[in-house]
Amino acid sequence: MKKAQSAFLVTWASHSLAERALAYQRIRLVGSTTILIALSLIQLFRPTQASIISITITAVDIGILLWQRRMVMLGRPRVSTWVSLVAGAFIGAMGMHLGGGFVTLSLGIFLILILTTALVFQNRNAARIMAVICSVLFALVALLEVTNLLPARNSTFAPIYNFSQEGRILTANFIVGLILISLTTLASGEAAEILGKWSLALTREVEAKTRQLTQALNDMELTYNNIVTALANVIEVRDYYTSDHSNRIAGLAVETARMLGYEESQLERVRLAASLHDIGKIGIPDSILNKPGPLSADERKVMMRHPEIGAKIINVVNNLSDIAEIIRTHQERFDGTGYPDGLRAEAIPLSARIIAVVDAYTAIIDKRVYKPARTPAEAVEELLHGSGSQFDPHVVQAFLKVLTSEGLSKRTS
């Protein structure tokens, strides 16, 4: 309920005249529709000529409101809303007479119209103009009825007053009505000024909060990037090859993902995962990580733990659970013989399958302490040989297209 009230106030306080005009149109349309239903029921059980006229007038009012909405949507809210408000005043005046006398509940229509004008236009003068229109119409109807030029005969409701009674009752009713309109005029002027100032203050507060939120988001993004950079630096301190290797993988992985139809918003996650895919190697002893010869069976078991270690490290960072999953699965094989979980085919995240292909390619063409570098052509041959077993065939084909577009696939050194 509080949320709905807040939304209502914000709508009325908006600097957009069109929004306020539409809010007024919707509220009054509901009211007019309700009146039309009520008059129809009254006519059904107590038919009078006045009710028929009232139903017709109310139907016309609904038509004007629908026309106003169309004009607002076409970018003409000011004139159309004034037409709607003034039409409402005339309809209110006729309703007073047809309802059984000028001091009836219909007087509330004038008061509401004055306040509504203040709310919609947020201007003292607009509220005063509407108050003058309502006062003139009120006085005109009162004059016509008091002088019996337009008596309220055959009315929809029972008259509030009776002409057979003393004239002071009519005079009192007339004075009370003018006092009410005058007080409403003063109140509406104040409401317009207060609402205008409040609207401006609200807008400034929203703008300030938006700037603060934007700055906070920028700070968070900067902190986030600093965390990633720090983690990458940790890898570089442990193993320069691994850092450079990861940086090159990131670029090729992003291009391969783009080739496979990734949206631009997803590519940064691929780049991040590729940059950090070997972060778990910080948990591997230097004697194994930088060993110049082949690893023993036990050493290999230790090395095979780096995807799990990396996933645990990254998983503690908020909003990086998807990256942690990619890191954990980047050593899985398409045929299910990889590690640490033995996943196969589609069970392996696509980003991990991409990194697996790019990682293997760069490992083949790079010189390591335990092996010489091989040519890109030889690396491509190895990828094709492992396609369908170690690697996802679709990823291999997309990666080869990337290599071709960059002129890397046929390089011999």
C-alpha positions as CSV (number, residue, x, y, z in Angstrom):
1,M,0.0,0.0,0.0
2,K,2.8,2.4,0.9
3,K,4.5,1.6,-2.4
4,A,1.4,2.4,-4.3
5,Q,0.9,5.7,-2.5
6,S,4.6,6.6,-3.1
7,A,4.2,5.9,-6.8
8,F,1.0,8.1,-6.9
9,L,2.8,11.0,-5.3
10,V,5.8,10.7,-7.6
11,T,3.5,10.7,-10.6
12,W,1.8,13.9,-9.5
13,A,5.1,15.5,-8.6
14,S,6.8,14.7,-11.9
15,H,8.0,17.6,-13.9
16,S,6.3,16.1,-16.9
17,L,3.0,17.8,-17.5
18,A,1.9,14.9,-19.8
19,E,2.3,12.4,-16.9
20,R,0.3,14.5,-14.5
21,A,-2.4,15.1,-17.2
22,L,-2.6,11.3,-17.8
23,A,-2.9,10.6,-14.1
24,Y,-5.7,13.1,-13.8
25,Q,-7.4,11.6,-16.9
26,R,-7.3,8.1,-15.5
27,I,-8.7,9.1,-12.1
28,R,-11.5,11.2,-13.6
29,L,-12.3,8.5,-16.2
30,V,-12.9,6.0,-13.3
31,G,-15.1,8.6,-11.6
32,S,-17.2,9.4,-14.7
33,T,-17.6,5.7,-15.5
34,T,-18.8,5.0,-11.9
35,I,-21.3,7.9,-12.2
36,L,-22.6,6.6,-15.5
37,I,-23.2,3.2,-14.0
38,A,-24.9,4.7,-11.0
39,L,-27.1,7.0,-13.1
40,S,-28.1,4.0,-15.3
41,L,-29.2,2.0,-12.2
42,I,-31.2,5.0,-10.9
43,Q,-32.9,5.4,-14.3
44,L,-33.7,1.7,-14.2
45,F,-35.5,1.9,-10.9
46,R,-36.6,5.6,-10.9
47,P,-36.8,6.8,-14.5
48,T,-36.7,10.6,-14.9
49,Q,-36.0,12.9,-17.8
50,A,-33.2,14.5,-15.7
51,S,-31.5,11.1,-15.4
52,I,-31.5,10.6,-19.2
53,I,-29.9,14.0,-19.7
54,S,-27.4,13.3,-16.9
55,I,-26.5,9.9,-18.5
56,T,-26.0,11.7,-21.9
57,I,-23.8,14.4,-20.3
58,T,-21.7,11.8,-18.5
59,A,-21.2,9.9,-21.7
60,V,-20.1,13.1,-23.4
61,D,-17.7,13.7,-20.5
62,I,-16.1,10.2,-21.0
63,G,-15.7,11.0,-24.7
64,I,-13.9,14.2,-23.8
65,L,-11.6,12.4,-21.4
66,L,-10.7,9.8,-24.1
67,W,-10.0,12.6,-26.5
68,Q,-7.8,14.3,-23.9
69,R,-5.7,11.1,-23.5
70,R,-5.2,10.9,-27.3
71,M,-4.1,14.6,-27.4
72,V,-1.7,14.1,-24.5
73,M,-0.2,11.1,-26.3
74,L,0.2,13.3,-29.4
75,G,2.2,15.9,-27.4
76,R,-0.6,18.4,-26.6
77,P,-1.3,18.0,-22.9
78,R,-1.8,21.6,-21.9
79,V,-4.7,22.7,-24.1
80,S,-6.4,19.3,-24.0
81,T,-6.3,19.2,-20.2
82,W,-7.7,22.7,-20.0
83,V,-10.5,21.7,-22.3
84,S,-11.2,18.7,-20.1
85,L,-11.1,20.6,-16.9
86,V,-13.4,23.4,-18.2
87,A,-15.8,20.8,-19.6
88,G,-15.8,19.1,-16.2
89,A,-16.8,22.5,-14.7
90,F,-19.8,22.9,-17.0
91,I,-20.8,19.3,-16.5
92,G,-20.5,19.8,-12.8
93,A,-22.8,22.9,-13.0
94,M,-25.4,21.0,-15.0
95,G,-25.1,18.1,-12.6
96,M,-25.8,20.4,-9.7
97,H,-29.0,21.6,-11.2
98,L,-30.2,18.2,-12.5
99,G,-29.2,16.6,-9.2
100,G,-31.7,18.6,-7.3
101,G,-30.2,22.0,-6.4
102,F,-26.9,23.9,-6.4
103,V,-26.0,23.0,-2.8
104,T,-25.7,19.2,-3.1
105,L,-22.8,16.8,-3.2
106,S,-22.2,18.0,-6.8
107,L,-20.6,21.0,-5.3
108,G,-17.6,18.8,-4.6
109,I,-17.0,18.6,-8.3
110,F,-16.0,22.3,-8.4
111,L,-13.8,21.9,-5.3
112,I,-12.0,18.8,-6.8
113,L,-11.6,20.5,-10.2
114,I,-9.8,23.5,-8.5
115,L,-7.5,21.3,-6.5
116,T,-6.8,19.1,-9.6
117,T,-5.9,22.1,-11.6
118,A,-3.4,23.1,-9.0
119,L,-1.9,19.6,-9.0
120,V,-1.7,19.2,-12.7
121,F,-0.3,22.6,-13.6
122,Q,1.5,23.3,-10.3
123,N,0.6,27.0,-10.8
124,R,-1.3,29.5,-8.6
125,N,-2.7,31.4,-11.6
126,A,-4.1,28.2,-13.2
127,A,-5.9,27.3,-9.9
128,R,-7.3,30.8,-9.7
129,I,-8.6,30.8,-13.3
130,M,-10.4,27.5,-12.6
131,A,-11.8,28.9,-9.3
132,V,-13.2,31.9,-11.2
133,I,-14.8,29.7,-13.8
134,C,-16.3,27.5,-11.1
135,S,-17.5,30.5,-9.1
136,V,-19.2,32.1,-12.1
137,L,-20.9,28.8,-13.0
138,F,-21.9,28.3,-9.4
139,A,-23.4,31.8,-9.2
140,L,-25.2,31.4,-12.5
141,V,-26.9,28.2,-11.6
142,A,-27.8,29.6,-8.2
143,L,-29.3,32.8,-9.8
144,L,-31.3,30.8,-12.3
145,E,-32.7,28.5,-9.6
146,V,-33.4,31.2,-7.0
147,T,-35.2,33.4,-9.6
148,N,-37.1,30.3,-10.7
149,L,-35.9,30.8,-14.3
150,L,-34.4,27.3,-14.2
151,P,-36.1,25.5,-11.3
152,A,-34.8,22.0,-10.4
153,R,-38.0,20.1,-11.3
154,N,-38.1,16.4,-11.9
155,S,-34.6,16.1,-10.6
156,T,-32.5,12.9,-10.3
157,F,-32.3,13.2,-6.5
158,A,-34.5,14.8,-4.0
159,P,-33.7,18.6,-3.7
160,I,-31.6,19.7,-0.8
161,Y,-33.8,22.9,-0.5
162,N,-37.4,23.8,-1.0
163,F,-38.6,27.0,-2.7
164,S,-41.6,27.1,-0.4
165,Q,-39.2,27.7,2.5
166,E,-37.9,31.1,3.6
167,G,-35.4,32.8,1.3
168,R,-32.7,32.9,4.0
169,I,-32.1,29.2,3.5
170,L,-31.3,29.7,-0.1
171,T,-29.1,32.7,0.8
172,A,-27.3,30.6,3.4
173,N,-26.8,27.8,0.9
174,F,-25.4,30.2,-1.7
175,I,-23.0,31.9,0.8
176,V,-21.8,28.6,2.1
177,G,-21.1,27.5,-1.5
178,L,-19.1,30.6,-2.3
179,I,-17.1,30.3,1.0
180,L,-16.2,26.8,0.2
181,I,-15.0,27.7,-3.3
182,S,-13.0,30.7,-2.0
183,L,-11.3,28.5,0.6
184,T,-10.6,25.9,-2.0
185,T,-9.0,28.5,-4.2
186,L,-6.7,29.7,-1.5
187,A,-5.8,26.1,-0.5
188,S,-5.2,25.1,-4.2
189,G,-2.9,28.0,-4.7
190,E,-0.9,27.0,-1.7
191,A,-1.0,23.3,-2.8
192,A,0.3,24.3,-6.3
193,E,3.2,26.2,-4.8
194,I,4.1,23.6,-2.2
195,L,3.8,20.8,-4.7
196,G,6.0,22.6,-7.2
197,K,8.7,23.2,-4.6
198,W,8.4,19.7,-3.3
199,S,8.6,18.3,-6.9
200,L,11.8,20.3,-7.6
201,A,13.3,19.2,-4.3
202,L,12.4,15.6,-5.0
203,T,13.9,15.8,-8.5
204,R,17.2,17.3,-7.1
205,E,17.3,14.7,-4.4
206,V,16.8,11.9,-7.0
207,E,19.5,13.4,-9.2
208,A,21.9,13.6,-6.3
209,K,21.1,10.0,-5.2
210,T,21.6,8.9,-8.9
211,R,25.0,10.6,-9.0
212,Q,26.0,8.9,-5.7
213,L,24.8,5.5,-7.0
214,T,26.7,5.9,-10.2
215,Q,29.8,6.8,-8.3
216,A,29.4,3.9,-6.0
217,L,28.9,1.5,-9.0
218,N,32.0,3.0,-10.7
219,D,34.0,2.5,-7.4
220,M,32.7,-1.1,-7.2
221,E,33.7,-1.7,-10.8
222,L,37.2,-0.2,-10.2
223,T,37.6,-2.4,-7.1
224,Y,36.4,-5.4,-9.1
225,N,38.9,-4.7,-11.8
226,N,41.7,-4.2,-9.2
227,I,40.8,-7.6,-7.7
228,V,41.1,-9.3,-11.1
229,T,44.4,-7.5,-11.8
230,A,45.8,-8.5,-8.4
231,L,44.9,-12.1,-9.0
232,A,46.5,-12.0,-12.4
233,N,49.6,-10.5,-10.8
234,V,49.8,-13.3,-8.3
235,I,50.0,-15.7,-11.3
236,E,52.7,-13.7,-12.9
237,V,54.8,-13.7,-9.7
238,R,54.6,-17.5,-9.5
239,D,55.0,-18.2,-13.2
240,Y,55.6,-15.6,-15.9
241,Y,54.7,-18.0,-18.7
242,T,51.3,-18.7,-17.1
243,S,50.5,-15.0,-16.9
244,D,51.4,-14.2,-20.5
245,H,49.8,-17.5,-21.6
246,S,46.5,-16.5,-19.9
247,N,46.5,-13.0,-21.4
248,R,46.9,-14.4,-24.9
249,I,44.2,-17.0,-24.3
250,A,41.8,-14.3,-23.1
251,G,42.0,-12.5,-26.5
252,L,41.6,-15.7,-28.6
253,A,38.8,-17.0,-26.3
254,V,36.8,-13.8,-26.7
255,E,37.0,-13.9,-30.5
256,T,36.0,-17.6,-30.5
257,A,33.1,-16.9,-28.3
258,R,32.0,-14.0,-30.6
259,M,32.3,-16.4,-33.5
260,L,30.0,-18.8,-31.6
261,G,27.3,-16.1,-31.2
262,Y,28.0,-14.8,-27.7
263,E,26.4,-11.4,-27.0
264,E,28.8,-8.5,-26.3
265,S,27.6,-8.4,-22.7
266,Q,28.8,-12.0,-22.2
267,L,32.2,-11.6,-23.7
268,E,33.7,-9.8,-20.7
269,R,32.9,-12.9,-18.6
270,V,34.7,-15.1,-21.1
271,R,37.7,-12.7,-21.0
272,L,37.7,-12.8,-17.2
273,A,37.5,-16.6,-17.0
274,A,40.2,-17.0,-19.6
275,S,42.5,-14.6,-17.7
276,L,42.0,-16.4,-14.4
277,H,41.7,-20.0,-15.6
278,D,45.1,-21.0,-14.2
279,I,44.8,-19.1,-11.0
280,G,44.8,-22.4,-9.1
281,K,48.4,-22.9,-10.0
282,I,49.3,-20.6,-7.1
283,G,48.5,-23.6,-4.9
284,I,51.0,-25.8,-6.7
285,P,54.5,-26.1,-5.3
286,D,57.3,-24.4,-7.3
287,S,59.1,-27.7,-7.6
288,I,56.3,-29.1,-9.6
289,L,55.1,-25.9,-11.4
290,N,58.5,-25.1,-12.8
291,K,60.0,-28.6,-13.1
292,P,62.1,-28.8,-16.3
293,G,61.4,-32.5,-17.0
294,P,58.3,-34.7,-17.1
295,L,56.1,-34.9,-14.0
296,S,55.9,-38.2,-12.0
297,A,52.5,-39.8,-11.4
298,D,52.2,-38.3,-7.9
299,E,53.3,-34.8,-9.2
300,R,50.8,-35.0,-11.9
301,K,48.1,-35.7,-9.4
302,V,49.1,-32.6,-7.5
303,M,49.1,-30.5,-10.8
304,M,45.6,-31.9,-11.6
305,R,44.3,-30.2,-8.5
306,H,44.8,-26.7,-9.9
307,P,41.2,-26.3,-11.4
308,E,39.7,-27.2,-8.0
309,I,42.0,-24.8,-6.2
310,G,41.3,-22.0,-8.7
311,A,37.5,-22.5,-8.4
312,K,37.7,-22.3,-4.6
313,I,39.7,-19.1,-4.7
314,I,37.4,-17.3,-7.1
315,N,34.2,-18.7,-5.6
316,V,34.6,-16.5,-2.5
317,V,34.3,-13.4,-4.6
318,N,30.7,-12.1,-5.0
319,N,29.2,-12.5,-8.4
320,L,32.0,-14.8,-9.7
321,S,30.4,-18.2,-9.2
322,D,30.0,-18.6,-13.0
323,I,33.7,-17.8,-13.5
324,A,34.6,-20.3,-10.7
325,E,32.6,-23.0,-12.6
326,I,34.5,-22.3,-15.8
327,I,37.8,-22.5,-14.0
328,R,36.9,-25.8,-12.4
329,T,35.9,-27.4,-15.7
330,H,38.4,-26.0,-18.2
331,Q,40.4,-29.3,-18.0
332,E,37.4,-31.5,-18.7
333,R,37.4,-33.4,-22.0
334,F,34.6,-33.6,-24.5
335,D,34.5,-37.5,-24.2
336,G,34.3,-37.4,-20.4
337,T,37.9,-38.5,-19.6
338,G,39.0,-35.1,-18.3
339,Y,39.3,-33.9,-14.7
340,P,38.3,-33.1,-11.9
341,D,34.7,-34.3,-12.4
342,G,34.8,-36.4,-15.6
343,L,32.1,-34.2,-17.3
344,R,31.4,-34.8,-21.0
345,A,30.0,-32.9,-24.0
346,E,27.2,-30.4,-23.1
347,A,27.7,-30.9,-19.4
348,I,30.8,-28.9,-19.7
349,P,30.1,-25.1,-19.8
350,L,30.7,-23.8,-23.3
351,S,33.1,-21.1,-22.1
352,A,35.2,-23.9,-20.5
353,R,35.2,-25.8,-23.8
354,I,36.4,-22.7,-25.6
355,I,39.2,-22.1,-23.1
356,A,40.2,-25.8,-23.4
357,V,40.7,-25.5,-27.2
358,V,42.5,-22.1,-27.0
359,D,44.6,-23.3,-24.0
360,A,45.8,-26.4,-25.9
361,Y,46.7,-24.4,-29.0
362,T,48.8,-21.8,-27.1
363,A,50.5,-24.6,-25.0
364,I,51.5,-26.4,-28.2
365,I,53.0,-23.3,-30.0
366,D,54.8,-22.0,-26.8
367,K,58.3,-23.0,-25.7
368,R,58.3,-24.6,-22.3
369,V,61.1,-25.6,-20.0
370,Y,60.3,-29.2,-20.7
371,K,59.6,-29.0,-24.5
372,P,60.3,-26.9,-27.6
373,A,57.8,-24.7,-29.3
374,R,55.9,-26.2,-32.3
375,T,54.4,-24.4,-35.3
376,P,50.8,-23.1,-35.5
377,A,50.2,-25.6,-38.4
378,E,51.2,-28.5,-36.1
379,A,49.0,-27.1,-33.3
380,V,46.0,-27.0,-35.7
381,E,46.7,-30.6,-36.7
382,E,46.6,-31.6,-33.0
383,L,43.3,-29.8,-32.5
384,L,41.7,-31.5,-35.4
385,H,43.1,-34.9,-34.2
386,G,41.5,-34.3,-30.7
387,S,38.2,-32.9,-32.2
388,G,35.3,-35.0,-30.8
389,S,37.4,-36.6,-28.1
390,Q,39.4,-34.0,-26.2
391,F,37.7,-31.0,-27.8
392,D,34.2,-29.9,-28.8
393,P,34.2,-30.1,-32.6
394,H,32.0,-27.0,-33.0
395,V,34.4,-25.0,-30.8
396,V,37.4,-26.3,-32.8
397,Q,35.9,-25.1,-36.1
398,A,35.0,-21.7,-34.7
399,F,38.5,-21.3,-33.3
400,L,40.1,-22.3,-36.6
401,K,38.0,-19.6,-38.3
402,V,39.4,-17.1,-35.8
403,L,43.0,-18.2,-36.6
404,T,42.3,-17.9,-40.3
405,S,40.9,-14.4,-39.9
406,E,44.0,-13.4,-38.0
407,G,46.4,-15.1,-40.3
408,L,47.8,-17.4,-37.6
409,S,46.8,-20.9,-38.7
410,K,49.4,-21.3,-41.5
411,R,52.3,-19.6,-39.7
412,T,55.4,-21.9,-39.5
413,S,57.2,-20.3,-36.7
